[in-house]
Amino acid sequence: MILLAIIDADDKLRFLAHRKLRAIVQPRDLKYIEALLPDFVERARLDPAMLFTQLSSLCVGPLVTHEVGVSIADHSSFLELSSGFDQIS
């Protein structure tokens, strides 16, 4: 897992990327992912609900949605993992 998309209590869509993203992802895939991230951030500002819906079934290039849930607290393993992630702004 390299990216978390979370809707917070204020209905703001936030993205968290793994701190070791560059070490985990193959160089050719990294360029693709790094090109998408600014687009995700911009689209999250414009229509967070629509983007979250799209991300919930994402399967494009090296990015594939692994799991979707209502609350990150319901997924204790993700909650623990999120401490190793940084917010993308």
Kinemage of the C-alpha trace (Angstrom):
@kinemage 1
@onewidth
@group {chain A} dominant
@subgroup {mainchain}
@vectorlist {calphas} color= white
{ca met a 1} P 0.000 0.000 0.000
{ca ile a 2} L 1.415 3.337 -1.048
{ca leu a 3} L -1.524 5.748 -0.954
{ca leu a 4} L -4.490 6.345 1.341
{ca ala a 5} L -7.475 8.508 0.370
{ca ile a 6} L -9.437 9.582 3.432
{ca ile a 7} L -12.512 11.760 3.810
{ca asp a 8} L -12.184 13.540 7.141
{ca ala a 9} L -14.895 14.788 9.508
{ca asp a 10} L -15.175 18.039 7.501
{ca asp a 11} L -15.839 16.061 4.267
{ca lys a 12} L -12.417 17.055 2.979
{ca leu a 13} L -10.650 14.405 0.899
{ca arg a 14} L -7.058 13.978 2.011
{ca phe a 15} L -4.280 11.896 0.518
{ca leu a 16} L -1.538 10.219 2.469
{ca ala a 17} L 1.485 8.761 0.645
{ca his a 18} L 3.890 6.213 2.060
{ca arg a 19} L 7.074 7.913 3.273
{ca lys a 20} L 9.197 5.412 1.339
{ca leu a 21} L 7.157 5.747 -1.856
{ca arg a 22} L 10.256 6.312 -3.996
{ca ala a 23} L 11.952 3.213 -2.603
{ca ile a 24} L 8.882 0.977 -2.935
{ca val a 25} L 7.678 1.860 -6.434
{ca gln a 26} L 9.508 0.967 -9.655
{ca pro a 27} L 11.015 4.092 -11.326
{ca arg a 28} L 8.788 3.877 -14.428
{ca asp a 29} L 5.662 3.550 -12.257
{ca leu a 30} L 6.830 6.304 -9.919
{ca lys a 31} L 6.788 8.875 -12.719
{ca tyr a 32} L 3.212 7.901 -13.557
{ca ile a 33} L 2.062 8.045 -9.928
{ca glu a 34} L 3.825 11.344 -9.225
{ca ala a 35} L 2.110 12.829 -12.287
{ca leu a 36} L -1.313 11.743 -11.006
{ca leu a 37} L -0.980 13.002 -7.434
{ca pro a 38} L -1.259 16.754 -8.189
{ca asp a 39} L -4.322 15.974 -10.328
{ca phe a 40} L -5.881 14.042 -7.444
{ca val a 41} L -5.256 16.957 -5.064
{ca glu a 42} L -6.813 19.472 -7.474
{ca arg a 43} L -9.816 17.279 -8.212
{ca ala a 44} L -10.299 16.690 -4.470
{ca arg a 45} L -10.739 20.445 -4.029
{ca leu a 46} L -13.303 20.651 -6.832
{ca asp a 47} L -15.431 17.553 -6.198
{ca pro a 48} L -14.162 15.344 -3.365
{ca ala a 49} L -17.174 13.013 -3.304
{ca met a 50} L -16.936 12.231 -7.012
{ca leu a 51} L -13.183 11.644 -6.850
{ca phe a 52} L -13.550 9.369 -3.816
{ca thr a 53} L -16.192 7.364 -5.682
{ca gln a 54} L -13.852 7.018 -8.648
{ca leu a 55} L -10.918 6.056 -6.442
{ca ser a 56} L -13.038 3.427 -4.706
{ca ser a 57} L -12.870 1.253 -7.826
{ca leu a 58} L -9.607 2.497 -9.310
{ca cys a 59} L -7.635 0.208 -11.590
{ca val a 60} L -5.392 2.338 -13.782
{ca gly a 61} L -1.765 1.630 -14.578
{ca pro a 62} L 0.082 0.624 -11.420
{ca leu a 63} L -2.649 2.030 -9.119
{ca val a 64} L -5.307 -0.390 -7.956
{ca thr a 65} L -7.757 0.146 -5.104
{ca his a 66} L -7.097 -2.450 -2.458
{ca glu a 67} L -9.855 -1.824 0.046
{ca val a 68} L -12.695 0.623 0.660
{ca gly a 69} L -14.416 1.301 3.954
{ca val a 70} L -16.564 3.749 5.820
{ca ser a 71} L -14.106 4.397 8.628
{ca ile a 72} L -10.359 3.886 8.819
{ca ala a 73} L -10.919 2.967 12.468
{ca asp a 74} L -12.699 -0.164 11.176
{ca his a 75} L -9.425 -1.217 9.559
{ca ser a 76} L -6.932 -1.355 12.397
{ca ser a 77} L -4.090 -2.468 10.116
{ca phe a 78} L -4.584 0.640 7.933
{ca leu a 79} L -4.804 2.866 10.977
{ca glu a 80} L -1.432 1.548 12.156
{ca leu a 81} L 0.073 1.861 8.671
{ca ser a 82} L -1.087 5.461 8.311
{ca ser a 83} L 1.541 6.547 10.850
{ca gly a 84} L 4.137 5.769 8.145
{ca phe a 85} L 2.417 8.041 5.639
{ca asp a 86} L 2.633 11.803 5.004
{ca gln a 87} L -0.160 14.058 3.811
{ca ile a 88} L 0.032 15.296 0.245
{ca ser a 89} L -1.109 18.874 -0.155
